[in-house]
Amino acid sequence: MQGKVLATLAALTLTACAGGPASDEARMIKLADDLNARGDAESAATLYERAAATSKDTVGAYTRLGNSLMAAGQPERAAAAFRTALNADADDGEALLGLGTAQLQADQTESAARTLAAAAPKVQTSAAYNRLGTALILTGNAAQAEDAFRDAAEIEPMNLDTQSNIALAEAIGGRGAASIETARANTVSVRAEARHFRNLMLVMVLAGQDAQAAAVKIPDYPEADKRAFLAEARKIRAIASPAGKARAIGLLG
């Protein structure tokens, strides 16, 4: 990986004499964008970092860097980049969203919930409210998480994954009947995938309806996999705390 980064930087150095600092920055960003598009987030981050060091657009440059570092699996370094952006503009929605997401990836769920609560109303996207809901449910705040997921659903009402999140928040909050109704409505859609049927089985198990969960038909899904899933669902039901249930369910994934 280091050789690939060095080769890219060497190519950049050879062409740098063609323009001034602004053109150098644009060239580095273009190369980094190309690397990101090819899935090489680590090399892209190296270039974004070089571009950010001399950029006059501190917020944009360090937000790009933070997003690339998150894609490279480095949430702590990403958080530092987003904080640099926020030092230049404390109210920037994208930088706040990035910081909250990095905190969520780093399992700093209380900090993530606090940051994302500030970010979501600014960026007003379904993804932002879903991340806020995820942070809240992972801290055991099922009712507040449900509110956040419903805010996400208002923006994208046809998003089945958001509806699944609502059902899970209802189930973890002890509202079994409502969660089953929400999850079942998802499975009626022709867009429903295996995970949406599994979500229905999960909330049924959490509500104590094991037989009904076993009777759910999942198109093109092996029966052995279904039995294994139901066994895991019963283990999750045995977890006492809402936050523990949420972590076991794996909403972060």
C-alpha positions in Angstrom: 0.0 0.0 0.0 2.8 2.4 0.9 4.4 1.9 -2.5 1.1 2.7 -4.2 0.8 5.9 -2.3 4.4 6.9 -3.0 4.0 6.2 -6.7 0.9 8.5 -6.8 2.7 11.2 -4.9 5.7 11.0 -7.2 3.5 11.4 -10.2 1.9 14.4 -8.6 5.3 16.0 -7.8 6.4 15.6 -11.5 3.3 17.6 -12.6 3.2 20.2 -9.9 5.4 22.7 -11.7 2.6 23.2 -14.2 0.6 25.5 -11.8 0.5 27.3 -8.5 -0.8 26.1 -5.1 -4.5 26.3 -6.1 -3.9 24.1 -9.1 -1.8 21.7 -7.1 -4.6 21.4 -4.6 -7.1 20.7 -7.3 -4.9 18.1 -8.9 -4.4 16.3 -5.6 -8.1 16.3 -4.9 -8.8 15.0 -8.4 -6.3 12.2 -7.9 -7.7 11.4 -4.5 -11.2 11.3 -5.9 -10.1 8.9 -8.5 -8.4 6.7 -5.9 -11.6 6.8 -3.8 -13.7 5.7 -6.8 -11.4 2.7 -7.2 -11.8 1.8 -3.5 -8.3 2.8 -2.4 -9.4 5.1 0.5 -6.1 4.9 2.3 -4.1 6.3 -0.6 -6.9 8.9 -1.2 -6.6 10.0 2.4 -2.9 10.6 2.1 -3.6 13.0 -0.8 -6.6 14.7 0.8 -4.3 15.3 3.9 -1.7 16.9 1.7 -4.3 19.1 0.0 -5.9 20.1 3.3 -2.6 21.3 4.7 -2.4 24.2 2.4 -6.1 24.7 1.5 -7.9 28.0 2.1 -11.1 26.0 2.4 -10.4 24.4 5.8 -14.0 23.1 6.3 -14.3 21.5 2.9 -10.7 20.1 2.8 -10.8 18.5 6.3 -14.4 17.2 5.8 -13.2 15.4 2.6 -10.2 14.1 4.6 -12.4 12.9 7.4 -14.8 11.1 5.1 -11.8 9.4 3.4 -10.3 8.3 6.7 -13.7 6.8 7.8 -13.8 4.9 4.5 -10.3 3.7 5.3 -11.4 2.4 8.7 -9.7 5.0 10.8 -12.5 6.7 12.8 -10.2 8.3 15.4 -8.1 10.1 12.8 -11.3 11.0 11.0 -12.7 12.6 14.1 -9.6 14.7 14.4 -10.1 15.9 10.8 -13.7 16.8 11.4 -12.8 18.7 14.5 -10.3 20.7 12.5 -13.1 21.6 10.1 -15.4 22.5 13.0 -12.7 24.7 14.5 -13.2 26.8 11.4 -17.0 26.6 11.4 -18.6 25.1 14.5 -22.0 25.0 12.8 -21.1 23.2 9.6 -23.6 20.4 9.2 -21.5 18.0 7.1 -18.6 18.3 9.5 -20.8 17.7 12.5 -22.4 14.7 10.7 -18.9 13.4 9.9 -17.7 13.7 13.5 -20.9 12.0 14.9 -20.5 9.2 12.4 -16.8 8.8 13.3 -17.7 8.7 17.0 -20.4 6.0 16.2 -17.8 3.9 14.3 -15.4 4.3 17.2 -18.2 3.0 19.6 -18.4 6.3 21.4 -22.1 6.1 21.3 -23.0 8.8 23.9 -20.7 11.4 22.2 -22.1 10.3 18.8 -25.7 10.8 20.0 -24.9 14.3 21.2 -23.1 15.3 18.0 -25.6 13.7 15.6 -28.5 15.4 17.5 -26.8 18.7 16.4 -26.0 17.5 12.9 -29.3 15.9 11.8 -31.5 19.0 11.8 -28.8 20.9 9.9 -28.3 18.4 7.0 -31.9 17.2 7.0 -31.2 13.8 5.4 -32.6 10.4 6.1 -29.1 9.0 6.7 -28.3 11.6 9.4 -31.5 10.8 11.3 -30.9 7.1 10.9 -27.4 7.5 12.4 -28.8 9.5 15.2 -31.4 6.8 15.9 -28.7 4.2 15.9 -26.6 6.1 18.4 -29.6 6.7 20.6 -30.7 3.0 20.6 -27.2 1.9 21.3 -27.2 4.1 24.5 -30.5 2.5 25.5 -32.8 5.4 24.5 -35.3 3.4 22.5 -38.1 6.0 22.6 -35.8 8.8 21.4 -34.3 6.5 18.8 -37.8 5.7 17.4 -38.4 9.5 17.1 -35.2 9.9 15.1 -36.0 7.0 12.8 -39.5 8.5 12.2 -37.8 11.7 11.3 -35.8 9.7 8.8 -38.9 8.1 7.5 -40.6 11.5 6.9 -37.7 12.4 4.5 -37.7 8.9 2.8 -41.0 7.3 3.6 -40.4 4.4 1.1 -37.1 3.3 2.7 -37.7 -0.2 4.0 -34.5 -0.2 6.1 -35.7 2.9 8.0 -39.0 1.2 8.6 -37.1 -1.8 9.9 -35.2 0.5 12.3 -38.5 1.9 13.6 -39.8 -1.7 14.2 -36.6 -2.6 16.1 -36.8 0.5 18.2 -40.4 -0.3 19.0 -39.5 -3.8 20.0 -36.6 -2.8 22.2 -38.8 -0.2 23.8 -41.3 -2.9 24.8 -43.9 -2.2 22.1 -44.1 -5.6 20.7 -47.4 -5.4 18.9 -46.5 -2.2 17.2 -43.1 -3.5 16.1 -44.7 -6.6 14.6 -47.2 -4.5 12.7 -44.4 -2.2 11.4 -42.2 -5.0 10.4 -45.0 -7.0 8.7 -45.9 -4.0 6.6 -42.4 -4.0 5.3 -42.6 -7.6 4.1 -45.7 -6.8 2.0 -43.6 -4.7 -0.4 -42.3 -6.3 -3.5 -39.0 -4.6 -2.7 -38.6 -6.5 0.6 -35.4 -8.5 0.9 -34.5 -11.4 3.2 -33.3 -9.0 5.9 -36.7 -7.4 6.1 -38.3 -10.8 6.7 -35.6 -11.6 9.2 -36.5 -8.4 11.0 -40.1 -9.5 11.2 -39.0 -12.8 12.8 -36.7 -11.0 15.2 -39.4 -8.6 16.5 -41.8 -11.5 16.9 -39.3 -13.5 18.9 -38.6 -10.4 21.1 -42.3 -10.2 21.7 -42.4 -13.8 22.7 -44.1 -15.1 19.5 -41.7 -17.9 18.7 -44.2 -20.1 16.8 -45.4 -17.2 14.6 -41.8 -16.2 13.9 -41.0 -19.8 12.8 -44.0 -19.7 10.5 -42.7 -16.6 8.5 -42.0 -17.5 4.9 -38.8 -16.0 3.5 -38.5 -16.3 -0.3 -35.4 -18.2 -1.5 -34.0 -18.5 2.1 -32.6 -21.8 3.3 -34.5 -23.4 6.1 -31.3 -24.1 8.0 -30.3 -20.5 7.9 -33.7 -19.5 9.2 -33.4 -21.9 12.1 -30.0 -20.5 13.0 -31.3 -17.0 12.9 -34.2 -17.8 15.2 -31.8 -19.3 17.7 -29.7 -16.1 17.7 -32.9 -14.1 18.1 -33.8 -16.0 21.2 -30.4 -15.3 22.7 -30.9 -11.6 22.0 -34.3 -11.8 23.8 -32.5 -13.0 26.9 -30.3 -9.9 27.1 -31.7 -7.7 29.9 -30.7 -4.1 28.8 -32.1 -2.3 25.8 -28.7 -1.1 24.8 -27.4 -4.7 25.1 -30.2 -5.9 22.8 -29.4 -3.2 20.3 -25.8 -4.1 20.2 -26.5 -7.7 19.7 -29.0 -7.0 16.9 -26.2 -5.1 15.2 -28.0 -1.9 14.1 -24.6 -0.3 13.5 -24.0 -2.8 10.7 
